[in-house]
Amino acid sequence: MNIANLKTHPGHTAAAAHSPARPLADKSAQGLISEMVYSEENPWVTQLILLPLLQQLGQQSRWQLWLTPQQKLSREWLQAAGLPLAKVMQASQLDPLCTVDAMVKALQTGNYSVVIGWLPEELTDEEHLRLTMAAETGNAMGFIMRPFSSLTSGSRPRNGLKIHSSLYH
């Protein structure tokens, strides 16, 4: 079974929830950190969940930052995905040990609507708290991307929304 697991960790207020009456581009929304666990064999599920959100965030005047471990974003893929080429920045070849620190710094600036980072391991509670505080400070969204294969059998989910790919089949 292929699983895409989205764990949403809203800030300390309910303002992180978005309704049709309150669009994501609304500047008064609080910061948000989410973890997306995805299947490397079937990344299309992740694209169905994440891409629409990134497209909407691309309407803001702020940048999108992608902190990728090895892959370089393709211009053709960005265009086909409907993401704004002029607002997407990427740092590749980033050591996973530095990814959380880089995300914290980027989220705090307020220059980015979203910061996406790939991590091989689950966040510690301290890392999650640092990211949440940074996202709230910068009024930004942060996404932690983690392949399903890196989950440990004893890992406990944090409170949040879980979306399984079986719901889309």
MIVOBA-755561 format. One line per field, with one value per residue (C-alpha): residue number from 0; x, y, z. Coordinates in steps of 0.02 Angstrom, whole numbers, plus 50000, padded with zeros to 5 digits. Example, Ala and Ser with C-alpha at 12.3 -4.5 7.8 and 13.67 -1.06 7.14 Angstrom:
REM residues 2
pos 0:1
east 50615:50684
north 49775:49947
up 50390:50357
END
This chain:
REM residues 169
pos 0:1:2:3:4:5:6:7:8:9:10:11:12:13:14:15:16:17:18:19:20:21:22:23:24:25:26:27:28:29:30:31:32:33:34:35:36:37:38:39:40:41:42:43:44:45:46:47:48:49:50:51:52:53:54:55:56:57:58:59:60:61:62:63:64:65:66:67:68:69:70:71:72:73:74:75:76:77:78:79:80:81:82:83:84:85:86:87:88:89:90:91:92:93:94:95:96:97:98:99:100:101:102:103:104:105:106:107:108:109:110:111:112:113:114:115:116:117:118:119:120:121:122:123:124:125:126:127:128:129:130:131:132:133:134:135:136:137:138:139:140:141:142:143:144:145:146:147:148:149:150:151:152:153:154:155:156:157:158:159:160:161:162:163:164:165:166:167:168
east 50000:50065:50048:50062:50046:50022:50045:49989:50049:49956:50026:49958:49800:49662:49708:49816:49661:49608:49429:49358:49317:49498:49617:49795:49861:49786:49928:49846:49863:49982:50135:50118:50234:50179:50268:50229:50280:50276:50309:50462:50387:50228:50264:50106:50004:50116:50098:49908:49914:50059:50057:49887:49942:50108:50016:49904:50051:50138:50010:50089:50228:50346:50467:50458:50617:50658:50798:50833:50963:51024:50899:50900:50728:50692:50630:50517:50443:50410:50322:50220:50172:50109:50235:50302:50480:50521:50475:50557:50728:50823:50971:51028:51165:51115:51174:51020:51100:51091:50916:50820:50935:50919:50730:50721:50823:50723:50553:50596:50638:50460:50531:50457:50276:50336:50498:50511:50648:50688:50741:50784:50727:50578:50589:50630:50509:50639:50664:50476:50458:50598:50518:50344:50406:50503:50351:50242:50373:50386:50201:50256:50223:50356:50346:50456:50465:50514:50512:50404:50552:50635:50493:50538:50411:50405:50383:50234:50132:50111:49937:49879:49796:49848:49807:49831:49844:49718:49585:49622:49614
north 50000:50173:50303:50491:50555:50740:50793:50970:51063:51227:51368:51410:51489:51426:51558:51431:51344:51412:51419:51477:51642:51661:51627:51567:51729:51821:51910:51888:51698:51622:51518:51331:51180:51018:50855:50756:50574:50511:50356:50376:50248:50351:50536:50586:50578:50710:50815:50806:50869:50991:51069:51155:51236:51293:51363:51466:51526:51574:51713:51803:51928:51824:51689:51500:51417:51236:51157:50998:50866:50822:50857:51019:51086:51080:51240:51134:51045:51210:51280:51121:51122:51301:51371:51548:51535:51712:51674:51504:51491:51330:51277:51102:50988:51043:50929:50859:50910:51093:51087:51126:51272:51340:51322:51414:51559:51569:51556:51694:51821:51839:51841:51671:51614:51434:51344:51161:51049:50865:50769:50584:50572:50626:50796:50801:50896:51035:51050:51056:51193:51296:51280:51322:51479:51532:51504:51607:51747:51754:51718:51577:51393:51259:51085:50943:50811:50637:50474:50336:50217:50321:50295:50190:50063:50142:50322:50410:50531:50707:50778:50830:50786:50626:50598:50423:50392:50249:50384:50441:50271
up 50000:49957:50092:50090:50267:50296:50476:50505:50658:50676:50780:50952:50880:50769:50640:50550:50482:50315:50256:50090:50173:50226:50079:50107:50034:50182:50271:50442:50439:50566:50523:50498:50493:50411:50381:50225:50222:50044:49943:49831:49711:49687:49711:49615:49777:49853:49697:49709:49888:49887:49714:49726:49889:49813:49662:49776:49881:49718:49701:49849:49820:49928:49871:49885:49949:49910:50013:49916:49960:49786:49648:49553:49510:49326:49244:49134:49285:49376:49223:49197:49381:49368:49492:49471:49401:49457:49639:49665:49745:49774:49879:49832:49897:50072:50213:50303:50468:50412:50337:50497:50539:50361:50368:50535:50468:50306:50392:50516:50381:50317:50139:50096:50087:50099:50139:50089:50159:50138:50293:50309:50491:50594:50679:50863:50975:50994:50805:50779:50909:50830:50657:50722:50810:50655:50542:50658:50665:50475:50443:50328:50295:50311:50238:50293:50157:50214:50117:50189:50195:50331:50456:50605:50666:50838:50783:50859:50757:50822:50833:50662:50500:50414:50232:50164:49978:49989:50009:49831:49745
END
